[in-house]
Amino acid sequence: MTGIVKVDVSYCPSPFSVSNKLARLLWGAVWVVLFRPSPRPCHAWRRLLLRAFGAEIGRGVHLYPSCRIAMPWKLQMGDHSCLGDAAICYNIGGVRIGAHSTVSQYSHLCSSSHDYERPNMPQTFAPVEIADQVWIAADAFIGPGVTVGQGAVVGARASVFKDVEPWTVVGGNPAKFIKKRELKRD
């Protein structure tokens, strides 16, 4: 067997406290029993549940019943923002979604990864920041530590690993600049 390198992988303890693990377990049960089966138009009910777990949720926020939120206490959503159907908010490192911003269906906001350069690949954390008036289109991925600037649009199925400038449109994998976003007057 040539080319195989044996590496001593030391035990890597969980970075989470027992109380954090218990809170996530309780939130998971609440999500299954009260959040997920709630009728689609009951956004106020889902806002109430998230606030009860420490989320900072603005007025008129739309949270669809199939969206997944890992740690509500690390979520901030501005007024009239939206987390769409089957969107994943893996907010272990924190996620902030600005006012009037939409995270569309099947999108994934991921604020955690692993340090693959270390043999035991410990978990790493970096917050995701979605500014005001942003549209994250369907099935997009926003990686750890990324800031999507005000008014930006991330195209469908884009994978974003670097910050997105305000008022730009990006798309692709990895996401690249497509054009400046210019608003038309009615």
PyRosetta script that sets phi, psi and omega in degrees:
from pyrosetta import init, pose_from_sequence

init()
pose = pose_from_sequence("MTGIVKVDVSYCPSPFSVSNKLARLLWGAVWVVLFRPSPRPCHAWRRLLLRAFGAEIGRGVHLYPSCRIAMPWKLQMGDHSCLGDAAICYNIGGVRIGAHSTVSQYSHLCSSSHDYERPNMPQTFAPVEIADQVWIAADAFIGPGVTVGQGAVVGARASVFKDVEPWTVVGGNPAKFIKKRELKRD")
pose.set_psi(1, 91.2)
pose.set_omega(1, 178.8)
pose.set_phi(2, -91.8)
pose.set_psi(2, 153.1)
pose.set_omega(2, 177.0)
pose.set_phi(3, 84.5)
pose.set_psi(3, -2.1)
pose.set_omega(3, 178.9)
pose.set_phi(4, -95.9)
pose.set_psi(4, 127.6)
pose.set_omega(4, -179.8)
pose.set_phi(5, -109.1)
pose.set_psi(5, 125.6)
pose.set_omega(5, 177.4)
pose.set_phi(6, -89.1)
pose.set_psi(6, 126.5)
pose.set_omega(6, -177.7)
pose.set_phi(7, -119.7)
pose.set_psi(7, 133.7)
pose.set_omega(7, 175.8)
pose.set_phi(8, -76.1)
pose.set_psi(8, 111.8)
pose.set_omega(8, 179.7)
pose.set_phi(9, -100.0)
pose.set_psi(9, 106.0)
pose.set_omega(9, 179.7)
pose.set_phi(10, -73.7)
pose.set_psi(10, 154.8)
pose.set_omega(10, 176.9)
pose.set_phi(11, -61.0)
pose.set_psi(11, 135.9)
pose.set_omega(11, 178.7)
pose.set_phi(12, -118.0)
pose.set_psi(12, 103.2)
pose.set_omega(12, -177.6)
pose.set_phi(13, -66.6)
pose.set_psi(13, 155.4)
pose.set_omega(13, 178.1)
pose.set_phi(14, -62.3)
pose.set_psi(14, 137.7)
pose.set_omega(14, 177.0)
pose.set_phi(15, -78.8)
pose.set_psi(15, -0.3)
pose.set_omega(15, -174.6)
pose.set_phi(16, -102.2)
pose.set_psi(16, 140.9)
pose.set_omega(16, 178.4)
pose.set_phi(17, -73.6)
pose.set_psi(17, 165.0)
pose.set_omega(17, 176.5)
pose.set_phi(18, -61.5)
pose.set_psi(18, -41.3)
pose.set_omega(18, -179.9)
pose.set_phi(19, -63.9)
pose.set_psi(19, -36.7)
pose.set_omega(19, 176.5)
pose.set_phi(20, -64.1)
pose.set_psi(20, -44.4)
pose.set_omega(20, 179.5)
pose.set_phi(21, -63.0)
pose.set_psi(21, -40.5)
pose.set_omega(21, 178.4)
pose.set_phi(22, -66.7)
pose.set_psi(22, -40.1)
pose.set_omega(22, 178.0)
pose.set_phi(23, -63.2)
pose.set_psi(23, -40.7)
pose.set_omega(23, 177.9)
pose.set_phi(24, -66.6)
pose.set_psi(24, -37.0)
pose.set_omega(24, 176.8)
pose.set_phi(25, -63.9)
pose.set_psi(25, -45.3)
pose.set_omega(25, 178.2)
pose.set_phi(26, -63.6)
pose.set_psi(26, -44.4)
pose.set_omega(26, 177.8)
pose.set_phi(27, -59.8)
pose.set_psi(27, -42.0)
pose.set_omega(27, 178.7)
pose.set_phi(28, -58.6)
pose.set_psi(28, -41.4)
pose.set_omega(28, 178.3)
pose.set_phi(29, -66.4)
pose.set_psi(29, -42.8)
pose.set_omega(29, 178.3)
pose.set_phi(30, -63.8)
pose.set_psi(30, -39.8)
pose.set_omega(30, 179.1)
pose.set_phi(31, -60.8)
pose.set_psi(31, -45.8)
pose.set_omega(31, -177.6)
pose.set_phi(32, -67.6)
pose.set_psi(32, -41.4)
pose.set_omega(32, -172.1)
pose.set_phi(33, -89.0)
pose.set_psi(33, -37.0)
pose.set_omega(33, -172.0)
pose.set_phi(34, -116.4)
pose.set_psi(34, -34.3)
pose.set_omega(34, -175.1)
pose.set_phi(35, -84.0)
pose.set_psi(35, -59.7)
pose.set_omega(35, -174.2)
pose.set_phi(36, -59.8)
pose.set_psi(36, -43.8)
pose.set_omega(36, -178.0)
pose.set_phi(37, -81.7)
pose.set_psi(37, -0.1)
pose.set_omega(37, -178.5)
pose.set_phi(38, -66.7)
pose.set_psi(38, 144.7)
pose.set_omega(38, 179.8)
pose.set_phi(39, -58.8)
pose.set_psi(39, 145.5)
pose.set_omega(39, -175.3)
pose.set_phi(40, -48.7)
pose.set_psi(40, -43.7)
pose.set_omega(40, -177.4)
pose.set_phi(41, -77.3)
pose.set_psi(41, 0.3)
pose.set_omega(41, -174.7)
pose.set_phi(42, -85.9)
pose.set_psi(42, 54.8)
pose.set_omega(42, -179.1)
pose.set_phi(43, -63.0)
pose.set_psi(43, -37.4)
pose.set_omega(43, -179.4)
pose.set_phi(44, -61.7)
pose.set_psi(44, -39.4)
pose.set_omega(44, 178.1)
pose.set_phi(45, -62.1)
pose.set_psi(45, -45.0)
pose.set_omega(45, -179.1)
pose.set_phi(46, -69.5)
pose.set_psi(46, -34.7)
pose.set_omega(46, 174.0)
pose.set_phi(47, -60.8)
pose.set_psi(47, -43.5)
pose.set_omega(47, 179.4)
pose.set_phi(48, -60.3)
pose.set_psi(48, -45.7)
pose.set_omega(48, 179.3)
pose.set_phi(49, -61.0)
pose.set_psi(49, -45.3)
pose.set_omega(49, -179.4)
pose.set_phi(50, -66.0)
pose.set_psi(50, -40.6)
pose.set_omega(50, 177.7)
pose.set_phi(51, -62.2)
pose.set_psi(51, -35.6)
pose.set_omega(51, 178.8)
pose.set_phi(52, -63.2)
pose.set_psi(52, -24.0)
pose.set_omega(52, 177.9)
pose.set_phi(53, -100.9)
pose.set_psi(53, 14.6)
pose.set_omega(53, 171.9)
pose.set_phi(54, 95.3)
pose.set_psi(54, 3.3)
pose.set_omega(54, 177.8)
pose.set_phi(55, -70.4)
pose.set_psi(55, 146.6)
pose.set_omega(55, 174.2)
pose.set_phi(56, -98.9)
pose.set_psi(56, 102.2)
pose.set_omega(56, -173.0)
pose.set_phi(57, -117.1)
pose.set_psi(57, 125.6)
pose.set_omega(57, -179.3)
pose.set_phi(58, -77.6)
pose.set_psi(58, -176.1)
pose.set_omega(58, 179.0)
pose.set_phi(59, -72.6)
pose.set_psi(59, 143.4)
pose.set_omega(59, 172.3)
pose.set_phi(60, 66.5)
pose.set_psi(60, 19.8)
pose.set_omega(60, 179.5)
pose.set_phi(61, -71.0)
pose.set_psi(61, 135.8)
pose.set_omega(61, 176.5)
pose.set_phi(62, -103.5)
pose.set_psi(62, 117.5)
pose.set_omega(62, 176.9)
pose.set_phi(63, -120.0)
pose.set_psi(63, 116.0)
pose.set_omega(63, -178.1)
pose.set_phi(64, -83.3)
pose.set_psi(64, 148.3)
pose.set_omega(64, -170.5)
pose.set_phi(65, -61.5)
pose.set_psi(65, -24.5)
pose.set_omega(65, -178.3)
pose.set_phi(66, -92.5)
pose.set_psi(66, 0.4)
pose.set_omega(66, 177.2)
pose.set_phi(67, -70.4)
pose.set_psi(67, 148.2)
pose.set_omega(67, -178.6)
pose.set_phi(68, -114.6)
pose.set_psi(68, 131.3)
pose.set_omega(68, 178.9)
pose.set_phi(69, -126.7)
pose.set_psi(69, 120.8)
pose.set_omega(69, -174.9)
pose.set_phi(70, -69.9)
pose.set_psi(70, -50.1)
pose.set_omega(70, -176.6)
pose.set_phi(71, -135.0)
pose.set_psi(71, 95.5)
pose.set_omega(71, -178.0)
pose.set_phi(72, -53.7)
pose.set_psi(72, -34.1)
pose.set_omega(72, -177.8)
pose.set_phi(73, -69.0)
pose.set_psi(73, -5.1)
pose.set_omega(73, 176.0)
pose.set_phi(74, -116.3)
pose.set_psi(74, 27.2)
pose.set_omega(74, -179.4)
pose.set_phi(75, -120.1)
pose.set_psi(75, 132.9)
pose.set_omega(75, 172.5)
pose.set_phi(76, -126.4)
pose.set_psi(76, 129.5)
pose.set_omega(76, 177.1)
pose.set_phi(77, -131.7)
pose.set_psi(77, 125.9)
pose.set_omega(77, 179.7)
pose.set_phi(78, -76.0)
pose.set_psi(78, 169.4)
pose.set_omega(78, -178.9)
pose.set_phi(79, -52.3)
pose.set_psi(79, 137.1)
pose.set_omega(79, 173.4)
pose.set_phi(80, 58.8)
pose.set_psi(80, 29.4)
pose.set_omega(80, 173.9)
pose.set_phi(81, -90.7)
pose.set_psi(81, 171.9)
pose.set_omega(81, -173.4)
pose.set_phi(82, -144.6)
pose.set_psi(82, 137.8)
pose.set_omega(82, 171.7)
pose.set_phi(83, -119.5)
pose.set_psi(83, 107.0)
pose.set_omega(83, -168.5)
pose.set_phi(84, -75.9)
pose.set_psi(84, 178.7)
pose.set_omega(84, -179.5)
pose.set_phi(85, -54.4)
pose.set_psi(85, 131.4)
pose.set_omega(85, 175.6)
pose.set_phi(86, 59.2)
pose.set_psi(86, 16.4)
pose.set_omega(86, 174.6)
pose.set_phi(87, -70.1)
pose.set_psi(87, 143.7)
pose.set_omega(87, 178.7)
pose.set_phi(88, -110.7)
pose.set_psi(88, 124.1)
pose.set_omega(88, 176.9)
pose.set_phi(89, -114.7)
pose.set_psi(89, 85.9)
pose.set_omega(89, 179.2)
pose.set_phi(90, -86.0)
pose.set_psi(90, 79.6)
pose.set_omega(90, -168.0)
pose.set_phi(91, -97.8)
pose.set_psi(91, 40.8)
pose.set_omega(91, 179.1)
pose.set_phi(92, -58.2)
pose.set_psi(92, -37.1)
pose.set_omega(92, 178.7)
pose.set_phi(93, -96.1)
pose.set_psi(93, 2.7)
pose.set_omega(93, 179.8)
pose.set_phi(94, 100.5)
pose.set_psi(94, 139.7)
pose.set_omega(94, 175.4)
pose.set_phi(95, -137.8)
pose.set_psi(95, 133.7)
pose.set_omega(95, 172.9)
pose.set_phi(96, -122.4)
pose.set_psi(96, 126.5)
pose.set_omega(96, 177.2)
pose.set_phi(97, -115.1)
pose.set_psi(97, 121.0)
pose.set_omega(97, -175.1)
pose.set_phi(98, -73.7)
pose.set_psi(98, 172.3)
pose.set_omega(98, -179.8)
pose.set_phi(99, -63.0)
pose.set_psi(99, 142.9)
pose.set_omega(99, 176.9)
pose.set_phi(100, 59.5)
pose.set_psi(100, 29.4)
pose.set_omega(100, 177.1)
pose.set_phi(101, -107.6)
pose.set_psi(101, 147.1)
pose.set_omega(101, -178.7)
pose.set_phi(102, -123.3)
pose.set_psi(102, 127.5)
pose.set_omega(102, 170.7)
pose.set_phi(103, -106.8)
pose.set_psi(103, 107.5)
pose.set_omega(103, -171.7)
pose.set_phi(104, -74.3)
pose.set_psi(104, 173.0)
pose.set_omega(104, -176.8)
pose.set_phi(105, -54.6)
pose.set_psi(105, 142.1)
pose.set_omega(105, 176.8)
pose.set_phi(106, 66.0)
pose.set_psi(106, 6.4)
pose.set_omega(106, 177.7)
pose.set_phi(107, -74.4)
pose.set_psi(107, 159.3)
pose.set_omega(107, -175.3)
pose.set_phi(108, -132.6)
pose.set_psi(108, 115.9)
pose.set_omega(108, 173.5)
pose.set_phi(109, -101.1)
pose.set_psi(109, 115.1)
pose.set_omega(109, -171.8)
pose.set_phi(110, -121.9)
pose.set_psi(110, 112.4)
pose.set_omega(110, -177.9)
pose.set_phi(111, -106.2)
pose.set_psi(111, 24.0)
pose.set_omega(111, 179.3)
pose.set_phi(112, -146.4)
pose.set_psi(112, 153.0)
pose.set_omega(112, 176.8)
pose.set_phi(113, -152.3)
pose.set_psi(113, -158.2)
pose.set_omega(113, 176.9)
pose.set_phi(114, -134.5)
pose.set_psi(114, 145.6)
pose.set_omega(114, 176.2)
pose.set_phi(115, -82.0)
pose.set_psi(115, 93.0)
pose.set_omega(115, -174.9)
pose.set_phi(116, -72.4)
pose.set_psi(116, -8.4)
pose.set_omega(116, 178.7)
pose.set_phi(117, -84.1)
pose.set_psi(117, -7.9)
pose.set_omega(117, 176.7)
pose.set_phi(118, -106.9)
pose.set_psi(118, 142.0)
pose.set_omega(118, -173.7)
pose.set_phi(119, -58.0)
pose.set_psi(119, -35.0)
pose.set_omega(119, -178.8)
pose.set_phi(120, -92.8)
pose.set_psi(120, 4.1)
pose.set_omega(120, 176.4)
pose.set_phi(121, 41.6)
pose.set_psi(121, 63.9)
pose.set_omega(121, -179.6)
pose.set_phi(122, -64.2)
pose.set_psi(122, 152.7)
pose.set_omega(122, 179.6)
pose.set_phi(123, -70.5)
pose.set_psi(123, 140.6)
pose.set_omega(123, 177.6)
pose.set_phi(124, -119.5)
pose.set_psi(124, 158.0)
pose.set_omega(124, -175.7)
pose.set_phi(125, -135.6)
pose.set_psi(125, 137.6)
pose.set_omega(125, 174.6)
pose.set_phi(126, -154.2)
pose.set_psi(126, 127.0)
pose.set_omega(126, -174.5)
pose.set_phi(127, -66.0)
pose.set_psi(127, 152.5)
pose.set_omega(127, 173.9)
pose.set_phi(128, -106.9)
pose.set_psi(128, 132.3)
pose.set_omega(128, -178.0)
pose.set_phi(129, -121.9)
pose.set_psi(129, 117.3)
pose.set_omega(129, 174.4)
pose.set_phi(130, -109.6)
pose.set_psi(130, 114.1)
pose.set_omega(130, -175.4)
pose.set_phi(131, -74.1)
pose.set_psi(131, -176.7)
pose.set_omega(131, 179.2)
pose.set_phi(132, -68.2)
pose.set_psi(132, 149.3)
pose.set_omega(132, 172.7)
pose.set_phi(133, 62.4)
pose.set_psi(133, 32.2)
pose.set_omega(133, -179.5)
pose.set_phi(134, -98.8)
pose.set_psi(134, 147.3)
pose.set_omega(134, 171.9)
pose.set_phi(135, -121.7)
pose.set_psi(135, 116.1)
pose.set_omega(135, 171.5)
pose.set_phi(136, -98.0)
pose.set_psi(136, 109.3)
pose.set_omega(136, -174.2)
pose.set_phi(137, -74.9)
pose.set_psi(137, 173.1)
pose.set_omega(137, -171.6)
pose.set_phi(138, -53.5)
pose.set_psi(138, 135.4)
pose.set_omega(138, 171.0)
pose.set_phi(139, 64.3)
pose.set_psi(139, 22.5)
pose.set_omega(139, 178.0)
pose.set_phi(140, -81.2)
pose.set_psi(140, 155.0)
pose.set_omega(140, 176.7)
pose.set_phi(141, -118.1)
pose.set_psi(141, 127.5)
pose.set_omega(141, 176.1)
pose.set_phi(142, -116.2)
pose.set_psi(142, 118.4)
pose.set_omega(142, -173.4)
pose.set_phi(143, -84.6)
pose.set_psi(143, 172.4)
pose.set_omega(143, -178.0)
pose.set_phi(144, -58.2)
pose.set_psi(144, 138.4)
pose.set_omega(144, 175.5)
pose.set_phi(145, 78.4)
pose.set_psi(145, 3.9)
pose.set_omega(145, -176.4)
pose.set_phi(146, -85.1)
pose.set_psi(146, 139.0)
pose.set_omega(146, 170.8)
pose.set_phi(147, -114.4)
pose.set_psi(147, 125.8)
pose.set_omega(147, 175.0)
pose.set_phi(148, -102.6)
pose.set_psi(148, 114.6)
pose.set_omega(148, -172.7)
pose.set_phi(149, -68.1)
pose.set_psi(149, 163.0)
pose.set_omega(149, -177.0)
pose.set_phi(150, -52.8)
pose.set_psi(150, 135.1)
pose.set_omega(150, 174.5)
pose.set_phi(151, 73.3)
pose.set_psi(151, 3.9)
pose.set_omega(151, -178.2)
pose.set_phi(152, -75.0)
pose.set_psi(152, 158.8)
pose.set_omega(152, 175.0)
pose.set_phi(153, -126.0)
pose.set_psi(153, 126.7)
pose.set_omega(153, 174.9)
pose.set_phi(154, -105.0)
pose.set_psi(154, 116.8)
pose.set_omega(154, -175.3)
pose.set_phi(155, -64.3)
pose.set_psi(155, 161.2)
pose.set_omega(155, -179.7)
pose.set_phi(156, -55.8)
pose.set_psi(156, 136.3)
pose.set_omega(156, 177.6)
pose.set_phi(157, 63.1)
pose.set_psi(157, 15.0)
pose.set_omega(157, 177.2)
pose.set_phi(158, -72.2)
pose.set_psi(158, 153.1)
pose.set_omega(158, 174.8)
pose.set_phi(159, -120.2)
pose.set_psi(159, 114.8)
pose.set_omega(159, -172.7)
pose.set_phi(160, -108.6)
pose.set_psi(160, 119.7)
pose.set_omega(160, -179.2)
pose.set_phi(161, -119.4)
pose.set_psi(161, -7.0)
pose.set_omega(161, 178.4)
pose.set_phi(162, -130.2)
pose.set_psi(162, 157.7)
pose.set_omega(162, -179.4)
pose.set_phi(163, -55.6)
pose.set_psi(163, 147.5)
pose.set_omega(163, 178.2)
pose.set_phi(164, -109.0)
pose.set_psi(164, 127.4)
pose.set_omega(164, -178.9)
pose.set_phi(165, -66.0)
pose.set_psi(165, 150.4)
pose.set_omega(165, 176.8)
pose.set_phi(166, -59.3)
pose.set_psi(166, 147.0)
pose.set_omega(166, 174.5)
pose.set_phi(167, 54.8)
pose.set_psi(167, 39.6)
pose.set_omega(167, 174.6)
pose.set_phi(168, -123.5)
pose.set_psi(168, 162.2)
pose.set_omega(168, 174.4)
pose.set_phi(169, -115.2)
pose.set_psi(169, 128.3)
pose.set_omega(169, 178.3)
pose.set_phi(170, -126.0)
pose.set_psi(170, 157.6)
pose.set_omega(170, 177.7)
pose.set_phi(171, -164.7)
pose.set_psi(171, 166.6)
pose.set_omega(171, 176.9)
pose.set_phi(172, 99.0)
pose.set_psi(172, -177.9)
pose.set_omega(172, -179.7)
pose.set_phi(173, -136.2)
pose.set_psi(173, 107.1)
pose.set_omega(173, -4.9)
pose.set_phi(174, -70.9)
pose.set_psi(174, 156.2)
pose.set_omega(174, -177.1)
pose.set_phi(175, -62.3)
pose.set_psi(175, 137.0)
pose.set_omega(175, 178.3)
pose.set_phi(176, -129.7)
pose.set_psi(176, 155.7)
pose.set_omega(176, 177.5)
pose.set_phi(177, -59.1)
pose.set_psi(177, 132.6)
pose.set_omega(177, 175.5)
pose.set_phi(178, -108.2)
pose.set_psi(178, -52.1)
pose.set_omega(178, 178.8)
pose.set_phi(179, -167.1)
pose.set_psi(179, 169.3)
pose.set_omega(179, 172.6)
pose.set_phi(180, -76.7)
pose.set_psi(180, 146.2)
pose.set_omega(180, 176.8)
pose.set_phi(181, -93.5)
pose.set_psi(181, 118.9)
pose.set_omega(181, 178.5)
pose.set_phi(182, -117.4)
pose.set_psi(182, 128.6)
pose.set_omega(182, -179.1)
pose.set_phi(183, -83.3)
pose.set_psi(183, 136.7)
pose.set_omega(183, 177.7)
pose.set_phi(184, -92.4)
pose.set_psi(184, 143.6)
pose.set_omega(184, 176.0)
pose.set_phi(185, -83.9)
pose.set_psi(185, 141.0)
pose.set_omega(185, 178.3)
pose.set_phi(186, -74.3)
pose.dump_pdb("model.pdb")
